[in-house]
Amino acid sequence: MNNYKRTVIVVVLVCLLQTTNAYTQTTGPAKVVQSYSVAWQRLLAINTCQYLLTSVQCVTDPDSAMLYACRQHRLSRLLPYNEAYNTGLPSAGSQLIDSGYIEQADALVNHIPAGKQTELLLDLANYYLHQPTSSKADMDKAWNYLQRAHVQSMQTSLEATTWLLMGQYHFLNRHRAESDICFLKAEELAASKNNKYLLALICESRGKCQPQNSTTRLEYFQKSRQLFHQLNKPEKEIEILSFIIAFHSPGDTVAAAKALAQQLALENAMGYKHTQYNYDAQACMAEIRGDITATIQYEHQALQSMQYTGDTTLATIFYARLGKAYCQLGKSEEGIAWLQKAIAQRKSLPQSSWYSSFLWLTRQLMVHHSPQEAFNLMTAVSATHPPATLPDNIFYLQLQGECYQQLQQPKQADDYYTRFHQLVEQLPAQYPATGLPELYCSIAGFYIDQKNMPRSRQYINKAISLSGSNYSLFNQAHLEWIQFRLDSASGSYNAALQHHIAYTLLNDSLYNLSQRKQMDELVNTQQSEQEKHHLSLQQQQTLLKQAAKNQAYLLQSVILTSITVALLLAGLFLHQHRLKKRENQLAREKNLNLQKLAHENEWLLKQMPYHAKNHLQTMVRLLQSQSTYLQDNALLALVDSANRTQALSLIHHKLHQNDNLTSFNMQTYLPRLVACLKNNFAFARDIHFQLEIAAMELNISQAIPLVLIINEAVTNAIKYAFNDSNSHNEISITMQKIAGQQVELLIADNGKGLPPRLNSLRTNSMGTILMRELTEDMNGQFTISTHHGTLISVVFEPAPLFQEQAMQE
């Protein structure tokens, strides 16, 4: 009797405590949660738990994640597990369990009605079944309560529920056969009573008890969702969709995205406010696709939902993904700010949910600030928060190696990369490979720099084997770039060229995705503004018509003739007004279309020199790489080809920097060309170059052959004109207008001149032939002579510029 009194006192105290909490939870996030029904609160706890498990790649056990979600939202820890037998409203027994008074709850069993006894026994069983990292002692206690509940539930409405929980117990204890028997018994009892809700719950439980990648798991979830749909339980459909999304992620991004869209539609339709988890998941799918603009948009929608609900439970994950997206988009400062905010927001979150944000922040500091700053941050954080899981330890070791690599300490970097590789081999086979291919690519780049090609090839092969359909475009582009570097260094030039082409296409795809998204947003904004404007016009027209009718009604008793005339005038005015509006609208639309076409053409023209420059630079790098394997005449020929290609690349670089793509200023270009040629020949540093170039604009059709002539003449002078190095070696380049409209280009040196036996008019060397043919292409005159050196003269008449041609036409 004394035990009973003590139990009653505890129950009263707990109830008072719950009432006090209810009065203190009327603002902020709790206010939104309290406005939810019990079913919505249960959905919130389960969705938060499922999202947390997916975000940390299941390194946290489900019961720990569920307990964390319930505590953050101030919900009963039993709420996610008791829907098969409890309405979700707190009872004396459940409040004792939530407050940690398990013995008092057990003592209360014998002092409440029989039906409530079974429910309390099931609550106690659930408490021990879902203890974080349950021990054998916890499972034994859970089985004891289930046995007692089973005896009391015989021939009652709770018998099927008891069988259901016993099936979950056997699954958790790896008794697969016993688990299936219990689930089948529960199904028979639920079907005999036509209890579709319980049947749907049984399908959900059976789905959770299947292997993660089993199609049977998906079939049970789909069947459960179908039953809940028939019962008009959208909150349960949303819950089941979260399990379906987790099943498809990250392997089948298309199916996952489809399920996310269905989930969001249900949430919006029923007025559910906590949509931030859905938006963040969609941001994750967009990130995998390489659509970083969409990632940022979805993440901002998640932050808006979070701000509306006041629920910042998992804000650090949202901030981290947003920071990562901004860094990938090239906005490093903004990205670093979001990553720092993610670290500051971690609060009581499990370390596994924010540790990746810390690693990403370290990497961005290393890339965009200094390796030493990144190294200091890693040292400070790891001193208080060392890596707690195998995946975190793996990523931490790789980042340590990268820091030492950037600090020019290759021996330490190699040591950390070796330890990283050893830990990766310990990962279980079912662990998702998210992030690992990118790390392998980064390490492969290090070994290319160290001239260790076999080791680099080993890591590249690992990256290729792990990259699949969920591998983002950014990571695919990086993989192609690393393979290009390795093949170039190994002498596989055909393969290198193919990888570089693939890398360029992927980079262009990323750029086009971003541009296309921005264009779509612009079009949508314009359409929205047009619709608003059209609606405003209709409203104004409606008001005008109503005013005319009212005026006609008031004046009809005065004079019909005046009213008729007024209506005719109003009709004519309205008709003219509409015609004028329509004409103005058509004119505006035509102007907008013309402006759009003009901008597109201008953009395309500006991009052409940029892409041409990139392709020419790629050719220069390939030719320079190949030159290391050639000697004598072949080497000289290859160097000459590289110089000619580089001259063309400089032209396109200058064109890309200027708004005018049809004319070329030789006065600003030639010093750059001469500087490049001096750098390409070590012995050219002792030669003095004198440039006298008049300011003039040349048509691009003449500028290109003229540049090639200068390149050829100066290259020949550097290589052959001087016998030794001295301070009197000189090459001069003069270009100015002479009589009439003609322009004269003179290239002279004070070297040894042409050989006496060589007739300059019949010189058939490749360089001379090339210069003579290029001069003929410009309709000019080419001469070469020798007197105290060599003198090359090119006289031509400038072609009209594009603007002059347009004026003539």
Buried (B, 14 or more C-beta within 10 A) or exposed (E): EEEEEEBBEBBEBBBEEBEEEEEEBEEEBBEBBEEBEBBBBBBBBBBBBBBBBBBBBBBBBBBBBBBBBBEBBBBBBBBBBBBBBBEBEBBBBBBBBBBEBBEBBBBBBEBBEEEBBBBBBBBBBBBBBBBBEBEEEBBEBBBBBBBBBBEBBEEEBBBBBBBBBBBBBBBBBEBEEBBBBBBBBBBEBBBEEEBBBBBBBBBBBBBBBBEEEEEEBBBBBEBBBBBBBEBEBBBBBBBBBBBBBBBBBBEBBEBBBBBBEBBBEBBEEEEBBBBBBBBBBBBBBBBBBBBBBBBBBBBBBBBEBBEEBBBBBBBBBBBBBBBBBBBBBEBBEBBBBBBBBBBEBBEEBBBBBBBBBBBBBBBBBBBBBEBEBBBBBBEEBBEEBEBEBBBBBBBBBBBBBBBBBBBEBBEBBBBBBEBBBEBBEEBEEEBBBBBBBBBBBBBBBBBBEBEBBEBBBBBBEBBBEBBEEBBBBBBBBBBBBBBBBBBBBBEBBEBBBBBBBBBBEBBEBBEEBBEEBEEEEEEEEEEEEEEEEEEEEEEEEEEBEEEBEEBBEEEEEEEEEEBEEBBEEBEEEBEEEEEEEEEEBEEEEEEEEEEEEEEEEEEEEBEEBBEBBBBBBBBBBBBBBBBEEEEEEEBEEBBBBBBBBBBBBBBBBBBBEBEEBBBBBBBEBBEEBBEBBBEBBEEBEBBEBEEEBEEBBBBBEBBBBBBBBBBBBBBBBBBBBBEEEEEEBBBBBBBEEEEEEEBBBBBBBBBBBBEEEBEBEEBEEEBBEBBBEBBEBBEBBBEBBBEEBBBBBBBBEBBEBEEEEEEEE
